[in-house]
């Protein structure tokens, strides 16, 4: 690969494959999908606890739909406590505040309703309320000693897939980075996915969330296959792309191609909202065992520096991370090209793979998402800092199909800042 002077890239790419033929999913006990299904939430919660803590944000707490859910819960004799102070990118302070306020309140179940931060907050609070300590005690994989109180997740945006994932991502300002609490014990007991709740999602947030969901599908489908041992399966959340995660990715990618542009053009299009939310659910199911990869590792420090939305940071990186990973994932990108209808099925596999990458870029462009790093306001003087911080996210870099080191991340940043979407020399 051509490089800038003084910049070393990763070693020659080595392809990994799922030689075991492994398929593995983690998921809530129940998933209920469809317009209007939020009306089942009170009955689900009534069966779980007499005292429910509802975790959401100010926008959702002020909605008529939220009031209807709360009133129905109370009419069934369920005591309802409310926390509506969830902030974007889930700061650790939110967790401290909730656990201090409700630590001795006898909460029996938690409803997390809102965007990814609301659902992540509900999941991690259930663990801290049950097992005590500070959330920092659980940073990492498989450090949660057991289940928390039951959690029901309800998304109001179509992006993170947090309703079905067993991880909560926390921003720790003292560390200056996002950290994951990853354990099967974070899995919700039920996810209620109602597209009608996304109808009031603002256009900018709809686009950013959609870009995030698309990146989840791409990174899960093109991520590293790991052929895990029995010990790996028992101790690691992300065990690599596999037959079952691929199944969900193959469903979600073409759904977003057809629905994302429509929903951004007409936010009231319920069919497009439904397809987008279903694709985001598919993405969550994919990343729950395959994980996200290089784009997510690099975006985190960029987001901290530029204060740009996560989904738009991901969209600005994805074209360049895909190009970097292409040598190890030609068959997968070629299949994406065929799924999107952008590849000539009679053409060479490499050309089909390139058509898959440009097809993903066209989806991002169609919703107005940025596809270069200069647009985010990132400065070249920050490249070394970003590269160093990105490599600390080892749970993500380990999923990237091509090895990453400091020089490789810097190379991606340089190409992304320049908007260089030529086909790099390999």
C-alpha positions as CSV (number, residue, x, y, z in Angstrom):
1,X,0.0,0.0,0.0
2,X,1.3,3.5,-0.7
3,X,1.9,5.6,2.4
4,X,2.9,9.0,3.4
5,X,6.6,9.6,4.3
6,X,7.5,8.1,7.6
7,X,4.2,6.3,8.1
8,X,4.4,2.6,8.6
9,X,1.3,0.4,7.9
10,X,0.2,-2.9,9.4
11,X,1.9,-6.1,8.3
12,X,0.7,-7.8,5.1
13,X,-3.0,-8.6,5.4
14,X,-3.9,-12.2,6.3
15,X,-7.4,-13.4,5.7
16,X,-9.3,-15.2,8.5
17,X,-12.3,-17.5,7.9
18,X,-14.9,-19.3,10.0
19,X,-13.3,-22.7,9.6
20,X,-15.5,-24.1,12.5
21,X,-18.7,-23.2,10.7
22,X,-19.7,-21.5,14.0
23,X,-23.0,-19.8,14.6
24,X,-23.6,-17.9,17.9
25,X,-26.2,-15.4,19.0
26,X,-27.0,-13.7,22.3
27,X,-30.4,-12.1,22.6
28,X,-33.2,-11.1,25.0
29,X,-35.6,-13.8,26.1
30,X,-38.4,-12.0,24.2
31,X,-38.4,-9.6,21.3
32,X,-41.6,-7.9,20.2
33,X,-41.5,-6.0,17.0
34,X,-44.2,-3.9,15.2
35,X,-46.2,-0.7,15.1
36,X,-48.2,-0.2,18.3
37,X,-46.5,-2.9,20.3
38,X,-45.5,-0.4,23.0
39,X,-48.9,-1.1,24.4
40,X,-47.6,-4.4,25.6
41,X,-45.0,-2.8,27.8
42,X,-47.2,-2.4,31.0
43,X,-48.2,-6.0,30.9
44,X,-44.6,-7.2,30.5
45,X,-43.4,-5.0,33.4
46,X,-46.4,-5.9,35.6
47,X,-45.3,-9.5,35.4
48,X,-41.7,-8.6,36.5
49,X,-42.0,-6.3,39.5
50,X,-44.1,-4.1,41.8
51,X,-41.7,-1.2,41.5
52,X,-40.3,-0.1,38.1
53,X,-37.6,2.4,37.5
54,X,-38.0,4.1,34.1
55,X,-34.8,5.5,32.6
56,X,-35.2,7.9,29.7
57,X,-34.3,11.4,28.5
58,X,-36.2,14.8,28.7
59,X,-37.5,14.6,25.2
60,X,-39.1,11.2,25.6
61,X,-40.3,11.9,29.1
62,X,-42.4,14.9,27.8
63,X,-44.1,12.8,25.1
64,X,-47.7,11.6,25.0
65,X,-46.6,8.1,24.3
66,X,-44.5,8.0,27.4
67,X,-47.3,9.4,29.6
68,X,-49.7,6.7,28.3
69,X,-47.2,3.9,29.2
70,X,-46.6,5.4,32.7
71,X,-50.3,5.9,33.4
72,X,-51.1,2.3,32.3
73,X,-48.4,1.0,34.6
74,X,-49.8,2.9,37.6
75,X,-53.3,1.8,36.8
76,X,-52.1,-1.8,37.1
77,X,-50.8,-1.0,40.6
78,X,-47.1,-0.8,39.6
79,X,-45.1,1.8,41.4
80,X,-43.2,4.0,38.9
81,X,-40.0,5.9,39.6
82,X,-38.6,8.2,36.9
83,X,-35.1,9.2,35.8
84,X,-35.2,11.5,32.8
85,X,-31.7,13.0,32.9
86,X,-29.9,10.7,30.5
87,X,-27.4,12.5,28.3
88,X,-25.8,11.5,25.0
89,X,-22.8,9.2,25.0
90,X,-23.8,8.1,28.5
91,X,-21.4,9.8,30.9
92,X,-20.4,7.9,34.0
93,X,-22.0,10.7,36.1
94,X,-25.4,9.6,34.9
95,X,-24.8,6.1,36.4
96,X,-23.6,7.6,39.7
97,X,-26.6,9.8,39.9
98,X,-29.1,7.0,39.3
99,X,-27.5,4.5,41.6
100,X,-27.2,7.1,44.4
101,X,-30.9,8.3,44.0
102,X,-32.5,4.8,43.7
103,X,-30.0,2.5,45.4
104,X,-32.2,1.9,48.4
105,X,-35.6,2.3,46.7
106,X,-36.3,-1.4,46.2
107,X,-36.4,-1.2,42.4
108,X,-37.6,-4.6,41.0
109,X,-37.2,-3.9,37.3
110,X,-36.0,-1.2,34.9
111,X,-37.5,0.1,31.7
112,X,-34.9,1.7,29.4
113,X,-36.8,3.7,26.8
114,X,-35.1,6.1,24.4
115,X,-31.9,6.2,22.4
116,X,-28.9,4.0,22.9
117,X,-27.7,5.9,26.0
118,X,-31.0,5.4,27.8
119,X,-31.0,1.7,27.2
120,X,-27.3,1.3,28.0
121,X,-27.9,3.2,31.3
122,X,-30.8,0.9,32.2
123,X,-28.7,-2.2,31.6
124,X,-25.6,-1.1,33.5
125,X,-27.7,0.4,36.4
126,X,-29.4,-2.9,36.9
127,X,-26.0,-4.5,37.5
128,X,-24.7,-1.8,39.8
129,X,-27.9,-1.7,41.9
130,X,-27.8,-5.5,42.3
131,X,-24.1,-6.1,42.9
132,X,-22.9,-2.7,44.3
133,X,-19.7,-0.9,43.8
134,X,-18.8,1.5,41.0
135,X,-19.4,1.0,37.3
136,X,-15.7,1.1,36.9
137,X,-15.5,-2.3,38.7
138,X,-17.2,-3.8,35.7
139,X,-15.3,-2.2,32.8
140,X,-14.2,-4.9,30.4
141,X,-15.5,-8.3,29.5
142,X,-17.1,-10.9,31.7
143,X,-16.5,-9.0,35.0
144,X,-20.2,-8.9,36.0
145,X,-20.7,-11.6,38.7
146,X,-24.3,-12.4,37.9
147,X,-27.6,-11.1,36.6
148,X,-29.0,-7.7,37.6
149,X,-32.7,-6.9,38.1
150,X,-34.8,-7.5,34.9
151,X,-34.5,-4.9,32.2
152,X,-37.0,-4.1,29.4
153,X,-35.5,-2.1,26.5
154,X,-37.5,0.1,24.1
155,X,-35.7,2.0,21.3
156,X,-36.9,5.4,20.0
157,X,-34.1,5.7,17.5
158,X,-33.0,3.3,14.8
159,X,-29.3,3.0,15.2
160,X,-27.4,1.5,18.2
161,X,-29.2,-1.8,18.5
162,X,-28.7,-1.4,22.3
163,X,-32.1,-3.0,22.8
164,X,-30.6,-6.4,22.1
165,X,-26.9,-6.1,22.9
166,X,-25.1,-7.3,26.0
167,X,-22.9,-4.2,26.4
168,X,-23.2,-0.7,27.8
169,X,-20.8,1.9,26.6
170,X,-19.9,4.6,29.1
171,X,-17.9,7.8,28.7
172,X,-15.5,8.2,31.6
173,X,-14.2,11.7,31.5
174,X,-11.3,10.9,33.9
175,X,-10.0,8.4,31.3
176,X,-11.0,10.7,28.4
177,X,-12.5,7.8,26.5
178,X,-15.5,5.5,26.1
179,X,-15.3,2.2,28.0
180,X,-17.5,-0.9,27.7
181,X,-19.2,-3.0,30.3
182,X,-19.6,-6.3,28.4
183,X,-21.3,-9.4,29.8
184,X,-24.2,-11.7,28.8
185,X,-25.7,-10.6,32.2
186,X,-26.5,-7.2,30.6
187,X,-28.9,-8.8,28.2
188,X,-32.5,-7.4,28.5
189,X,-35.2,-9.9,29.4
190,X,-37.5,-8.3,26.8
191,X,-37.1,-5.8,23.9
192,X,-40.2,-4.0,22.6
193,X,-39.4,-2.5,19.2
194,X,-42.2,-0.1,18.0
195,X,-41.5,1.9,14.9
196,X,-44.2,4.4,15.8
197,X,-41.9,5.6,18.6
198,X,-39.3,6.7,16.0
199,X,-41.8,8.9,14.1
200,X,-40.8,12.0,16.1
201,X,-37.1,11.4,15.9
202,X,-35.5,14.6,14.4
203,X,-34.1,14.3,10.8
204,X,-30.5,14.8,11.8
205,X,-30.7,12.2,14.5
206,X,-32.4,9.8,12.1
207,X,-29.6,10.2,9.7
208,X,-26.8,9.8,12.3
209,X,-28.5,6.8,13.8
210,X,-29.0,5.2,10.4
211,X,-25.4,5.7,9.5
212,X,-24.4,4.0,12.8
213,X,-26.7,1.0,12.1
214,X,-25.2,0.7,8.6
215,X,-21.7,0.7,10.0
216,X,-22.7,-2.1,12.5
217,X,-23.9,-4.3,9.7
218,X,-20.8,-3.7,7.6
219,X,-18.3,-4.2,10.4
220,X,-20.1,-7.3,11.7
221,X,-20.3,-8.8,8.2
222,X,-16.7,-8.0,7.2
223,X,-15.1,-8.4,10.7
224,X,-12.6,-10.9,11.9
225,X,-13.5,-14.6,12.1
226,X,-11.9,-16.1,15.1
227,X,-12.6,-19.8,15.4
228,X,-13.0,-19.6,19.2
229,X,-12.2,-22.3,21.6
230,X,-14.6,-23.6,24.3
231,X,-12.8,-21.3,26.8
232,X,-13.1,-18.3,24.4
233,X,-16.9,-18.9,24.1
234,X,-17.1,-19.0,27.9
235,X,-15.1,-15.9,28.6
236,X,-15.3,-13.5,25.6
237,X,-18.3,-11.6,24.3
238,X,-17.0,-11.0,20.8
239,X,-16.1,-14.3,19.2
240,X,-16.0,-13.2,15.6
241,X,-18.3,-13.1,12.6
242,X,-20.2,-16.3,12.2
243,X,-23.0,-17.9,10.3
244,X,-25.8,-16.5,12.4
245,X,-24.4,-12.9,12.6
246,X,-24.0,-13.1,8.8
247,X,-27.6,-14.0,8.4
248,X,-28.8,-10.9,10.2
249,X,-26.3,-8.7,8.3
250,X,-27.5,-10.0,5.0
251,X,-31.0,-9.0,6.0
252,X,-30.2,-5.6,7.3
253,X,-27.9,-4.2,4.7
254,X,-30.4,-4.1,1.7
255,X,-33.2,-3.0,4.1
256,X,-31.2,0.2,4.9
257,X,-30.4,0.8,1.3
258,X,-34.1,0.9,0.4
259,X,-35.4,2.6,3.6
260,X,-32.8,5.1,4.9
261,X,-33.2,7.6,2.1
262,X,-37.0,7.4,2.2
263,X,-37.2,7.9,6.0
264,X,-34.8,10.9,5.8
265,X,-36.9,12.4,3.0
266,X,-40.2,11.8,4.7
267,X,-39.9,11.2,8.4
268,X,-43.7,10.3,8.6
269,X,-43.2,7.2,6.3
270,X,-44.1,4.5,8.8
271,X,-43.1,1.7,6.4
272,X,-39.6,3.2,6.0
273,X,-39.4,3.8,9.7
274,X,-40.3,0.1,10.3
275,X,-37.7,-1.2,7.8
276,X,-35.0,1.1,9.3
277,X,-35.7,0.0,12.8
278,X,-35.8,-3.6,11.8
279,X,-32.4,-3.2,10.1
280,X,-31.0,-1.6,13.3
281,X,-32.3,-4.6,15.2
282,X,-30.6,-6.9,12.8
283,X,-27.4,-4.9,13.2
284,X,-27.6,-5.2,17.0
285,X,-28.1,-9.0,16.7
286,X,-25.0,-9.1,14.4
287,X,-22.6,-7.0,16.6
288,X,-23.7,-8.8,19.8
289,X,-21.3,-11.6,19.1
290,X,-19.3,-10.4,16.1
291,X,-18.6,-6.9,17.6
292,X,-17.8,-3.6,15.9
293,X,-14.3,-3.0,14.7
294,X,-11.8,-0.4,13.4
295,X,-14.2,2.4,12.5
296,X,-15.7,2.4,16.0
297,X,-12.3,2.3,17.7
298,X,-11.1,5.3,15.8
299,X,-14.3,7.3,16.1
300,X,-14.3,7.4,19.9
301,X,-11.3,9.7,20.3
302,X,-12.4,11.8,17.2
303,X,-15.9,12.3,18.9
304,X,-14.2,13.4,22.1
305,X,-12.1,16.0,20.2
306,X,-14.7,17.3,17.7
307,X,-17.9,16.8,19.7
308,X,-19.6,15.5,16.6
309,X,-22.5,12.9,16.7
310,X,-21.2,9.3,16.9
311,X,-23.1,8.2,13.7
312,X,-21.7,11.0,11.7
313,X,-18.2,10.3,13.0
314,X,-18.6,6.7,11.9
315,X,-19.9,7.7,8.5
316,X,-16.9,9.9,7.9
317,X,-14.5,7.1,8.7
318,X,-16.2,4.1,7.1
319,X,-15.1,4.6,3.5
320,X,-11.5,4.6,4.5
321,X,-11.6,1.8,7.0
322,X,-13.4,-0.3,4.3
323,X,-10.7,0.4,1.8
324,X,-8.0,-0.5,4.4
325,X,-9.7,-3.8,5.2
326,X,-10.5,-4.7,1.6
327,X,-7.5,-7.0,1.0
328,X,-8.7,-9.3,3.8
329,X,-12.4,-9.2,2.9
330,X,-12.8,-9.2,-0.9
331,X,-15.5,-12.0,-0.9
332,X,-17.5,-10.2,1.8
333,X,-17.4,-6.8,0.1
334,X,-18.3,-8.5,-3.2
335,X,-21.3,-10.0,-1.6
336,X,-22.4,-6.6,-0.2
337,X,-22.1,-5.4,-3.8
338,X,-24.5,-8.1,-4.9
339,X,-26.9,-7.5,-2.0
340,X,-27.1,-3.9,-3.0
341,X,-27.3,-4.5,-6.7
342,X,-24.3,-2.3,-7.3
343,X,-22.0,-5.1,-8.5
344,X,-21.8,-6.6,-11.9
345,X,-22.3,-10.3,-11.0
346,X,-20.4,-11.3,-14.2
347,X,-17.5,-9.1,-13.2
348,X,-14.3,-10.0,-11.4
349,X,-14.7,-10.5,-7.6
350,X,-12.4,-7.5,-6.8
351,X,-14.5,-5.2,-8.9
352,X,-17.7,-6.5,-7.2
353,X,-16.0,-5.8,-3.9
354,X,-15.2,-2.2,-4.9
355,X,-18.8,-1.8,-6.0
356,X,-19.9,-3.0,-2.6
357,X,-17.9,-0.3,-0.9
358,X,-19.1,2.4,-3.2
359,X,-22.7,1.1,-2.7
360,X,-22.3,1.7,1.1
361,X,-20.9,5.2,0.4
362,X,-23.9,6.0,-1.8
363,X,-26.3,5.2,1.0
364,X,-24.4,7.5,3.4
365,X,-24.3,10.3,0.8
366,X,-28.1,9.9,0.1
367,X,-28.9,10.8,3.7
368,X,-26.4,13.7,3.9
369,X,-23.9,12.0,6.2
370,X,-20.3,13.2,6.1
371,X,-17.8,11.0,4.3
372,X,-14.6,12.8,5.1
373,X,-12.9,13.7,8.4
374,X,-12.2,17.3,7.5
375,X,-15.9,18.0,7.6
376,X,-15.9,16.9,11.3
377,X,-13.4,19.6,12.1
378,X,-10.6,17.1,13.0
379,X,-7.1,18.7,12.8
380,X,-4.1,16.8,11.4
381,X,-2.2,17.8,14.5
382,X,-4.5,15.4,16.4
383,X,-3.8,12.3,14.2
384,X,-1.2,10.9,16.6
385,X,-3.4,11.4,19.6
386,X,-6.3,9.8,17.9
387,X,-4.3,6.8,16.7
388,X,-2.9,6.2,20.2
389,X,-6.3,6.4,21.8
390,X,-7.9,4.2,19.2
391,X,-5.5,1.4,19.9
392,X,-6.5,1.4,23.5
393,X,-9.9,0.1,22.5
394,X,-8.6,-3.5,22.2
395,X,-12.1,-5.1,22.4
396,X,-12.8,-3.3,19.0
397,X,-9.4,-3.5,17.3
398,X,-9.3,-7.2,17.9
399,X,-12.4,-7.5,15.7
400,X,-10.9,-5.7,12.7
401,X,-10.2,-8.1,9.9
402,X,-6.8,-6.5,9.2
403,X,-4.3,-5.8,11.9
404,X,-4.1,-2.2,13.1
405,X,-1.1,-0.4,14.5
406,X,-0.3,3.3,15.1
407,X,1.0,3.8,11.5
408,X,-2.0,2.1,10.0
409,X,-4.5,4.2,11.9
410,X,-2.7,7.3,11.1
411,X,-2.7,6.3,7.4
412,X,-6.5,5.9,7.6
413,X,-6.8,9.3,9.2
414,X,-4.7,11.0,6.5
415,X,-6.7,9.4,3.7
416,X,-10.0,10.3,5.5
417,X,-8.9,13.9,6.1
418,X,-7.9,14.3,2.4
419,X,-11.2,12.6,1.3
420,X,-9.0,10.2,-0.8
421,X,-11.5,7.5,-2.0
422,X,-9.3,6.3,-4.8
423,X,-8.5,2.6,-4.9
424,X,-5.3,2.5,-2.9
425,X,-2.4,0.5,-4.1
426,X,-2.2,-2.8,-2.3
